[in-house]
Every structure is written in structure tokens, then in C-alpha cells.
């Protein structure tokens, strides 16, 4: 199959789980992260700002679990410890990093994929979305699973390789390879995405 354009139809930016736990000193967030993780999350701001400047919708996601842990399911059967518990400082979206605004779209999720148990499908239909651009973490968990679900729902999916971070470099790179396998040309740089947003705005004018 031929490589598709970077943006097809209407793009939407998904900002996945950029939460305060990654930026707090001596805070045990329960999830391992590669050393370059926080830098990648900060780099995501360039894509968020570019989307806003080009009037491209931005949706923010926050993984959050109830304090009684009833909604963790199988999430604690692997490497991860208790994480993203409601009421804890680290669970909040890192609003100073991502520039969250009061009227932004924000979706709380109980599972890794942004599609599972949320109203994301409804919101995307309302926005008439075709292409989903993803930043955030973890590359090998929430980003990858959201990408795979979006792919199976026939969205064009793109992941910004310098604006995502994994549990470790090997898992990060393997997840990027897996996403590229599903959609050729899906893994792009922030420079590519910013330029594509600007071109999309110009074409729509």
C-alpha cells in the first residue's frame, strides 16, 4: 500500500497522559520511564502550540484511578506499581508544561487506550476527525494502544517521535517500529508535524 500523506482530512492532536508525576522531584509515580522522558514531554509543547496556532483541535488525556483501586483491572500484573491515583498531586495534568486552558477538551481514562471506556469516539465524530496526531506517554503503552485502536477504527494515525517517551529506550523504539508497521510514514518528527499543521492552515484559508 502506498504511503499516505502526513495529514489526511481533518487533524486532531491527542496529548496523552502528560501528568505532574514526571516532573515532581522524589515522587514515586509507580511507572518506570526512560531518562529522556521529561524532555520529550516538554518538547510536546511545541506541537501543542502549533496546533492551537493553526486552529487544530487538541484533546488532553489524564489516566486516573479511584483510590480504592477498583478500576485498576490487570494493570498491576506487570512491571507497573500503583499509579495515577485520584487525589494525588502527580495524577494531575502538568498544566504548566502543556499550557492547559479552562475550555480545553479533557478526557479522564481508566485504561491505557484513550478509546476504552471514554467518550473519545463521540468527540472525534463531532470534530469530524480523520487524522490523529499523538504526543505523550508511555510510547509503548498508552500511546501504542491508542494508536492501535485508532488504526482499527480507520483513523490515519501519526506519532511524534521526539514528543513521546517510553518505559525504557528499547520498549520506546520497539513501539515506534510497531506503529510504523501498521501505517507507513506514521512516525514523524515535531518539525514535520509543525510544518504540516502550518500547511494545513494555509490550505484551509
C-alpha positions in Angstrom: 0.0 0.0 0.0 1.3 3.5 -0.9 2.4 5.8 1.9 -0.4 8.2 2.8 0.0 12.0 3.3 1.1 13.1 6.7 -2.3 14.8 7.2 -5.5 13.4 5.6 -8.7 15.4 6.0 -9.2 17.0 9.4 -6.4 16.5 12.0 -6.8 16.4 15.8 -3.9 16.4 18.3 -4.1 13.9 21.2 -2.0 14.8 24.2 -1.7 11.6 26.2 -1.0 11.5 29.9 1.4 14.3 30.3 0.9 14.4 34.1 2.7 16.0 37.0 4.3 12.8 38.4 7.0 13.0 35.7 8.1 16.4 36.8 8.0 16.2 40.6 11.2 15.5 42.5 11.4 12.4 44.7 7.9 11.4 43.6 7.2 7.7 43.1 4.7 7.6 40.3 4.7 3.8 40.1 5.7 3.7 36.4 9.3 3.4 35.0 10.3 6.0 32.5 13.3 6.4 30.2 15.8 9.1 31.1 14.7 11.3 28.1 11.1 11.1 29.1 10.6 14.6 30.7 12.5 16.3 27.8 10.1 14.6 25.3 7.1 15.8 27.3 8.5 19.4 27.3 9.1 19.1 23.6 5.4 18.2 23.1 4.6 21.8 23.9 5.9 22.9 20.5 3.4 20.7 18.8 0.5 21.7 21.1 1.2 25.4 20.5 1.4 24.8 16.7 -1.9 23.0 16.8 -3.5 25.9 18.6 -2.0 28.4 16.2 -3.5 26.5 13.3 -6.9 26.1 14.9 -6.4 22.3 15.1 -8.4 20.7 18.0 -6.4 19.5 20.9 -7.6 16.8 23.3 -5.9 16.2 26.6 -6.0 12.8 28.4 -5.5 12.0 32.1 -5.1 8.5 33.4 -6.7 8.4 36.8 -7.8 5.5 39.1 -10.1 5.6 42.1 -8.3 5.4 45.5 -10.0 2.1 46.3 -8.3 0.6 43.2 -11.5 -1.0 42.0 -10.7 0.1 38.4 -7.1 -1.0 38.0 -8.1 -4.3 36.5 -5.0 -6.1 35.3 -2.7 -3.0 35.2 -0.8 -4.2 38.3 0.0 -7.7 36.9 3.1 -6.5 35.1 6.0 -4.1 35.9 3.9 -1.1 37.0 3.1 -0.4 40.6 0.1 1.6 41.8 -0.1 4.8 39.7 -2.2 7.7 38.7 -4.5 7.6 41.8 -7.1 10.4 42.0 -6.3 13.0 44.6 -2.6 12.6 44.4 -0.6 15.6 43.1 1.2 13.6 40.4 -2.0 12.4 38.8 -3.0 15.9 37.7 -2.2 17.0 34.2 1.0 19.0 34.0 -0.8 22.2 33.0 2.3 24.4 33.2 4.0 22.1 30.8 1.2 21.6 28.2 -0.4 25.0 28.6 -3.8 23.6 29.6 -6.7 26.1 29.2 -10.1 26.1 31.0 -12.1 25.4 27.9 -9.8 22.7 26.5 -11.2 19.2 25.8 -10.0 16.9 28.7 -10.8 13.2 29.0 -10.2 11.1 32.1 -9.5 7.5 31.3 -9.3 4.4 33.5 -7.4 2.2 31.0 -4.3 2.6 28.8 -6.1 3.2 25.5 -7.7 6.6 25.1 -10.7 4.9 23.4 -11.6 2.3 26.2 -14.4 3.5 28.4 -14.3 7.1 27.3 -16.3 9.4 25.0 -13.4 9.9 22.6 -15.3 8.3 19.7 -18.2 10.7 20.2 -15.9 13.7 20.4 -13.9 12.7 17.3 -17.1 12.3 15.3 -18.2 15.8 16.4 -14.8 17.2 15.3 -15.1 15.3 12.0 -11.6 13.9 12.7 -9.6 11.9 10.1 -6.0 12.1 11.3 -5.0 11.6 14.9 -1.6 13.0 15.9 -0.2 11.7 19.2 2.2 13.0 21.8 2.8 12.0 25.4 3.4 8.7 27.2 4.2 6.0 27.5 5.2 5.3 23.9 5.0 1.5 24.5 1.7 1.6 26.5 -0.9 4.3 26.3 0.4 5.8 23.0 0.8 2.5 21.3 -2.6 1.1 22.5 -4.4 4.3 21.4 -2.6 4.2 18.1 -3.6 0.6 17.5 -7.2 1.2 18.5 -7.3 4.3 16.2 -5.9 2.3 13.4 -8.5 -0.4 13.8 -11.2 2.4 13.7 -9.8 3.5 10.4 -8.2 6.8 11.5 -5.0 7.9 10.0 -2.6 7.8 13.0 0.6 9.7 13.5 3.0 9.7 16.4 5.6 12.4 17.1 8.8 10.5 17.9 10.6 13.3 19.8 7.4 14.1 21.8 6.7 10.7 23.2 8.6 8.7 25.9 8.6 5.1 26.9 9.4 2.9 29.9 12.9 2.4 28.6 14.6 3.1 25.2 14.2 -0.4 23.9 10.5 -0.5 24.6 10.1 3.0 23.2 11.8 2.1 19.9 10.0 -1.2 19.6 6.7 0.6 19.9 7.6 3.2 17.3 8.6 0.3 15.0 5.2 -1.4 15.7 3.2 1.7 14.9 5.2 2.4 11.7 4.5 -1.2 10.7 0.7 -0.5 10.9 0.8 2.8 8.9 3.9 3.6 6.8 5.0 7.1 7.5 3.2 7.3 10.8 6.3 8.1 12.9 7.3 11.7 12.3 9.4 14.5 14.0 7.9 17.5 15.7 9.4 19.6 12.9 7.4 17.6 10.3 4.2 17.9 12.3 4.5 21.6 12.9 5.2 22.3 9.2 2.2 20.1 8.3 -0.1 22.0 10.7 1.0 25.3 9.2 0.5 23.9 5.6 -3.0 22.6 6.6 -4.0 26.0 8.0 -2.8 27.7 4.8 -4.7 25.3 2.6 -7.8 25.8 4.6 -7.7 29.6 4.4 
